[in-house]
């Protein structure tokens, strides 16, 4: 997933880098979000939610934040099994 923010400044003041403190996801400096490990499809409400921060490269860096919500769709991937064989 690709995240994008904009900054109306020019030159270095408009260049953005992205960060997150999520234990479940990482984000590249350019805004591409990756799972940090296997995702839990049985998670309550099938929802992951975390904050991403964009920071510009100005002499006094300015920041903006957003909340990212990723909803997972669970697929029935387990067949029923009998506890005893007949």
CNS distance restraints for C-alpha pairs under 8 A (distance, minus, plus):
assign (resid   1 and name CA) (resid  32 and name CA) 5.77 0.50 0.50
assign (resid   1 and name CA) (resid  33 and name CA) 5.27 0.50 0.50
assign (resid   1 and name CA) (resid  34 and name CA) 7.20 0.50 0.50
assign (resid   2 and name CA) (resid  31 and name CA) 5.70 0.50 0.50
assign (resid   2 and name CA) (resid  32 and name CA) 4.41 0.50 0.50
assign (resid   2 and name CA) (resid  33 and name CA) 6.08 0.50 0.50
assign (resid   3 and name CA) (resid  31 and name CA) 4.87 0.50 0.50
assign (resid   3 and name CA) (resid  32 and name CA) 6.05 0.50 0.50
assign (resid   3 and name CA) (resid  33 and name CA) 7.20 0.50 0.50
assign (resid   4 and name CA) (resid  31 and name CA) 6.25 0.50 0.50
assign (resid   5 and name CA) (resid  16 and name CA) 7.80 0.50 0.50
assign (resid   5 and name CA) (resid  54 and name CA) 7.19 0.50 0.50
assign (resid   6 and name CA) (resid  14 and name CA) 7.62 0.50 0.50
assign (resid   6 and name CA) (resid  16 and name CA) 7.94 0.50 0.50
assign (resid   7 and name CA) (resid  13 and name CA) 7.84 0.50 0.50
assign (resid   7 and name CA) (resid  14 and name CA) 5.13 0.50 0.50
assign (resid   7 and name CA) (resid  15 and name CA) 7.66 0.50 0.50
assign (resid   7 and name CA) (resid  16 and name CA) 7.79 0.50 0.50
assign (resid   7 and name CA) (resid  56 and name CA) 7.84 0.50 0.50
assign (resid   8 and name CA) (resid  14 and name CA) 6.53 0.50 0.50
assign (resid   9 and name CA) (resid  13 and name CA) 5.56 0.50 0.50
assign (resid   9 and name CA) (resid  14 and name CA) 4.86 0.50 0.50
assign (resid  10 and name CA) (resid  14 and name CA) 5.05 0.50 0.50
assign (resid  11 and name CA) (resid  15 and name CA) 6.94 0.50 0.50
assign (resid  12 and name CA) (resid  56 and name CA) 7.50 0.50 0.50
assign (resid  12 and name CA) (resid  57 and name CA) 5.42 0.50 0.50
assign (resid  12 and name CA) (resid  58 and name CA) 6.10 0.50 0.50
assign (resid  13 and name CA) (resid  56 and name CA) 5.68 0.50 0.50
assign (resid  13 and name CA) (resid  57 and name CA) 5.10 0.50 0.50
assign (resid  13 and name CA) (resid  58 and name CA) 4.31 0.50 0.50
assign (resid  13 and name CA) (resid  59 and name CA) 7.84 0.50 0.50
assign (resid  13 and name CA) (resid  61 and name CA) 7.93 0.50 0.50
assign (resid  14 and name CA) (resid  56 and name CA) 6.04 0.50 0.50
assign (resid  14 and name CA) (resid  57 and name CA) 7.03 0.50 0.50
assign (resid  14 and name CA) (resid  58 and name CA) 7.75 0.50 0.50
assign (resid  15 and name CA) (resid  56 and name CA) 5.40 0.50 0.50
assign (resid  15 and name CA) (resid  57 and name CA) 5.82 0.50 0.50
assign (resid  16 and name CA) (resid  29 and name CA) 7.91 0.50 0.50
assign (resid  16 and name CA) (resid  30 and name CA) 7.54 0.50 0.50
assign (resid  16 and name CA) (resid  54 and name CA) 6.04 0.50 0.50
assign (resid  16 and name CA) (resid  55 and name CA) 5.39 0.50 0.50
assign (resid  16 and name CA) (resid  56 and name CA) 4.45 0.50 0.50
assign (resid  16 and name CA) (resid  57 and name CA) 6.59 0.50 0.50
assign (resid  17 and name CA) (resid  29 and name CA) 4.78 0.50 0.50
assign (resid  17 and name CA) (resid  30 and name CA) 6.07 0.50 0.50
assign (resid  17 and name CA) (resid  31 and name CA) 7.45 0.50 0.50
assign (resid  17 and name CA) (resid  54 and name CA) 5.58 0.50 0.50
assign (resid  17 and name CA) (resid  55 and name CA) 5.37 0.50 0.50
assign (resid  17 and name CA) (resid  56 and name CA) 6.47 0.50 0.50
assign (resid  18 and name CA) (resid  27 and name CA) 6.71 0.50 0.50
assign (resid  18 and name CA) (resid  28 and name CA) 6.75 0.50 0.50
assign (resid  18 and name CA) (resid  29 and name CA) 4.96 0.50 0.50
assign (resid  18 and name CA) (resid  30 and name CA) 6.43 0.50 0.50
assign (resid  18 and name CA) (resid  31 and name CA) 5.73 0.50 0.50
assign (resid  18 and name CA) (resid  52 and name CA) 6.79 0.50 0.50
assign (resid  18 and name CA) (resid  53 and name CA) 5.62 0.50 0.50
assign (resid  18 and name CA) (resid  54 and name CA) 4.56 0.50 0.50
assign (resid  18 and name CA) (resid  55 and name CA) 6.46 0.50 0.50
assign (resid  19 and name CA) (resid  26 and name CA) 7.97 0.50 0.50
assign (resid  19 and name CA) (resid  27 and name CA) 6.24 0.50 0.50
assign (resid  19 and name CA) (resid  28 and name CA) 7.64 0.50 0.50
assign (resid  19 and name CA) (resid  29 and name CA) 7.04 0.50 0.50
assign (resid  19 and name CA) (resid  52 and name CA) 5.71 0.50 0.50
assign (resid  19 and name CA) (resid  53 and name CA) 5.20 0.50 0.50
assign (resid  19 and name CA) (resid  54 and name CA) 6.56 0.50 0.50
assign (resid  20 and name CA) (resid  25 and name CA) 7.87 0.50 0.50
assign (resid  20 and name CA) (resid  26 and name CA) 6.67 0.50 0.50
assign (resid  20 and name CA) (resid  27 and name CA) 6.62 0.50 0.50
assign (resid  20 and name CA) (resid  50 and name CA) 7.60 0.50 0.50
assign (resid  20 and name CA) (resid  51 and name CA) 6.15 0.50 0.50
assign (resid  20 and name CA) (resid  52 and name CA) 4.76 0.50 0.50
assign (resid  20 and name CA) (resid  53 and name CA) 6.28 0.50 0.50
assign (resid  21 and name CA) (resid  26 and name CA) 7.98 0.50 0.50
assign (resid  21 and name CA) (resid  50 and name CA) 7.89 0.50 0.50
assign (resid  21 and name CA) (resid  51 and name CA) 7.42 0.50 0.50
assign (resid  21 and name CA) (resid  52 and name CA) 7.78 0.50 0.50
assign (resid  22 and name CA) (resid  26 and name CA) 6.93 0.50 0.50
assign (resid  22 and name CA) (resid  50 and name CA) 5.91 0.50 0.50
assign (resid  22 and name CA) (resid  51 and name CA) 7.33 0.50 0.50
assign (resid  23 and name CA) (resid  36 and name CA) 7.07 0.50 0.50
assign (resid  24 and name CA) (resid  35 and name CA) 6.03 0.50 0.50
assign (resid  24 and name CA) (resid  36 and name CA) 5.15 0.50 0.50
assign (resid  24 and name CA) (resid  37 and name CA) 6.75 0.50 0.50
assign (resid  24 and name CA) (resid  39 and name CA) 7.66 0.50 0.50
assign (resid  25 and name CA) (resid  33 and name CA) 6.71 0.50 0.50
assign (resid  25 and name CA) (resid  34 and name CA) 5.59 0.50 0.50
assign (resid  25 and name CA) (resid  35 and name CA) 4.38 0.50 0.50
assign (resid  25 and name CA) (resid  36 and name CA) 4.60 0.50 0.50
assign (resid  25 and name CA) (resid  37 and name CA) 7.69 0.50 0.50
assign (resid  26 and name CA) (resid  33 and name CA) 5.81 0.50 0.50
assign (resid  26 and name CA) (resid  34 and name CA) 5.31 0.50 0.50
assign (resid  26 and name CA) (resid  35 and name CA) 6.25 0.50 0.50
assign (resid  26 and name CA) (resid  36 and name CA) 5.72 0.50 0.50
assign (resid  27 and name CA) (resid  31 and name CA) 5.83 0.50 0.50
assign (resid  27 and name CA) (resid  32 and name CA) 5.40 0.50 0.50
assign (resid  27 and name CA) (resid  33 and name CA) 4.40 0.50 0.50
assign (resid  27 and name CA) (resid  34 and name CA) 6.14 0.50 0.50
assign (resid  28 and name CA) (resid  32 and name CA) 5.21 0.50 0.50
assign (resid  28 and name CA) (resid  33 and name CA) 6.60 0.50 0.50
assign (resid  35 and name CA) (resid  39 and name CA) 7.12 0.50 0.50
assign (resid  41 and name CA) (resid  46 and name CA) 6.37 0.50 0.50
assign (resid  41 and name CA) (resid  72 and name CA) 6.47 0.50 0.50
assign (resid  41 and name CA) (resid  73 and name CA) 7.27 0.50 0.50
assign (resid  41 and name CA) (resid  74 and name CA) 5.69 0.50 0.50
assign (resid  42 and name CA) (resid  46 and name CA) 6.55 0.50 0.50
assign (resid  42 and name CA) (resid  74 and name CA) 7.21 0.50 0.50
assign (resid  43 and name CA) (resid  47 and name CA) 6.81 0.50 0.50
assign (resid  45 and name CA) (resid  71 and name CA) 7.92 0.50 0.50
assign (resid  46 and name CA) (resid  71 and name CA) 5.51 0.50 0.50
assign (resid  46 and name CA) (resid  72 and name CA) 4.92 0.50 0.50
assign (resid  46 and name CA) (resid  73 and name CA) 6.80 0.50 0.50
assign (resid  46 and name CA) (resid  74 and name CA) 7.57 0.50 0.50
assign (resid  47 and name CA) (resid  69 and name CA) 6.80 0.50 0.50
assign (resid  47 and name CA) (resid  70 and name CA) 5.70 0.50 0.50
assign (resid  47 and name CA) (resid  71 and name CA) 4.45 0.50 0.50
assign (resid  47 and name CA) (resid  72 and name CA) 6.15 0.50 0.50
assign (resid  48 and name CA) (resid  69 and name CA) 5.69 0.50 0.50
assign (resid  48 and name CA) (resid  70 and name CA) 5.08 0.50 0.50
assign (resid  48 and name CA) (resid  71 and name CA) 6.36 0.50 0.50
assign (resid  48 and name CA) (resid  72 and name CA) 7.98 0.50 0.50
assign (resid  49 and name CA) (resid  67 and name CA) 6.84 0.50 0.50
assign (resid  49 and name CA) (resid  68 and name CA) 5.61 0.50 0.50
assign (resid  49 and name CA) (resid  69 and name CA) 4.46 0.50 0.50
assign (resid  49 and name CA) (resid  70 and name CA) 6.38 0.50 0.50
assign (resid  50 and name CA) (resid  67 and name CA) 5.64 0.50 0.50
assign (resid  50 and name CA) (resid  68 and name CA) 5.42 0.50 0.50
assign (resid  50 and name CA) (resid  69 and name CA) 6.75 0.50 0.50
assign (resid  51 and name CA) (resid  65 and name CA) 6.69 0.50 0.50
assign (resid  51 and name CA) (resid  66 and name CA) 5.68 0.50 0.50
assign (resid  51 and name CA) (resid  67 and name CA) 4.44 0.50 0.50
assign (resid  51 and name CA) (resid  68 and name CA) 6.02 0.50 0.50
assign (resid  52 and name CA) (resid  65 and name CA) 5.60 0.50 0.50
assign (resid  52 and name CA) (resid  66 and name CA) 5.52 0.50 0.50
assign (resid  52 and name CA) (resid  67 and name CA) 6.32 0.50 0.50
assign (resid  52 and name CA) (resid  68 and name CA) 7.02 0.50 0.50
assign (resid  53 and name CA) (resid  63 and name CA) 6.68 0.50 0.50
assign (resid  53 and name CA) (resid  64 and name CA) 5.69 0.50 0.50
assign (resid  53 and name CA) (resid  65 and name CA) 4.38 0.50 0.50
assign (resid  53 and name CA) (resid  66 and name CA) 6.67 0.50 0.50
assign (resid  54 and name CA) (resid  63 and name CA) 5.55 0.50 0.50
assign (resid  54 and name CA) (resid  64 and name CA) 5.29 0.50 0.50
assign (resid  54 and name CA) (resid  65 and name CA) 6.24 0.50 0.50
assign (resid  55 and name CA) (resid  61 and name CA) 6.39 0.50 0.50
assign (resid  55 and name CA) (resid  62 and name CA) 5.78 0.50 0.50
assign (resid  55 and name CA) (resid  63 and name CA) 4.50 0.50 0.50
assign (resid  55 and name CA) (resid  64 and name CA) 6.70 0.50 0.50
assign (resid  56 and name CA) (resid  61 and name CA) 5.46 0.50 0.50
assign (resid  56 and name CA) (resid  62 and name CA) 5.65 0.50 0.50
assign (resid  56 and name CA) (resid  63 and name CA) 6.58 0.50 0.50
assign (resid  57 and name CA) (resid  61 and name CA) 5.68 0.50 0.50
assign (resid  57 and name CA) (resid  62 and name CA) 7.88 0.50 0.50
assign (resid  58 and name CA) (resid  62 and name CA) 7.13 0.50 0.50
